[in-house]
Structures are given as C-alpha cells and as structure tokens.
Amino acid sequence: MTNFVAMAYTKKQRQDIFTEICESIIQGESLRSALSNVKKIHATDFFDWLRKYEEFGKQYAQATEERAQFMFEKMLDIANEQPDR
C-alpha cells in the first residue's frame, strides 16, 4: 500500500489533482484505479474534498456519467461486431 504524506494543497493543486483523477475516470477507470495511478492523494482525502468542495462533487458526477456513456458505447461496439465465419 502506498504511504501518503498529509500536505496542504493550493486551490490550483487540488483542482489539477482532481481533474487528473476525473479524466482517468472518464477514460473508463474505476475511482480506485484512478487514485492508484495518480498517486497524489488517498481515497480518504478524495472523499473529504468531495464533501468540502461543491464544485468537485459536480465534476466527479459528470466524470462518472461520461464514463458510463463511454462504457455503454464500447458495449454497443462489441455487440455490433460481426463474428468471423
């Protein structure tokens, strides 16, 4: 498990980190995977930020909606593929 050092982030740093996580989610990653790949904050901090900063809640909700759409489109592509015969 990765050890995180508690640190104070500037508003811009928080936004950059949060945006990076949300971009990973939009690309189809789970929150757990996105947090693991970004390696800048722990899940506890992520959820603290969601509670503390309303705009992050909106951004996260949008990211999960876009991920769902992306995954749905991917499933449609798979379902519409013609099997090789």
N, C-alpha and C positions, 0 to 999 in steps of 0.2 A: 504494500500500500504506500502511496506517495505521501510524504510528510509535507504539509503546507505550513508556512510561517505566516502568522497573522500580520497583516500590514494594512496601513491606511492607503487607500487609493484616491487619487484625484477624481473629480467627476468625469473627466475625459478618459482616464484609465478605466474606470468602471464601465463606461459606455463602450469603449473599444473591446474590452474583455467580453462583455455581454453580447455585443454584436457578433463577435467571432464565434461564440457558442451558438447563437441563433442561426448563423449562416451554416454551421455544421448540421444543425437540426433540419434546416430547410433541404439540405442535400440528402436527407434520409437517415441521419444518425440518431440514435437514441440520446436522451439527455445524458445518461451515464457515459456513453462513448464520447460525446462532445466534451464533457468535463474532463474526461481522462486524456483526450487529445490536446486540449487547450492547456492543461496543467498549470493554471494560474490561480484558480480558486477551488475550494472544496464545495461539495454539494450543499453543505450547511450554509455557507456564505451565499451561494446562488439563491437559495430559498429565502434567506434573510433579505437579500436585495429585492426579490420579488415582492416581499411584504412591505419593504421600506419605500421603494420607488415605483409609483404607479405606472410610469411610462415603460418600465421593464416588464411589468405584467402584460401590458398591451403588446409589446414587442414579442414576448415569449408566446402569447396566444396566437399571434399572427404567424410566427415561425412554425408552430405545431399544425396550424391549418394548412400552411403551404406544404409542409412535409406530407400531410395526409393526401393532399391533391397530387403531389409528386408520386407517392406510392400507388395511388389509385391509377394514375396514368400508366405507370410501369406495369401494373397488373393487367390493364387493358391491352397493352402491347404484347405481353406474354400470351394472353388468351387469344389474341388475333393472329398470332404467328401460325403459318401453315406448317403442319408436320411434314418432314421429309418422307417421301414414299418412293 
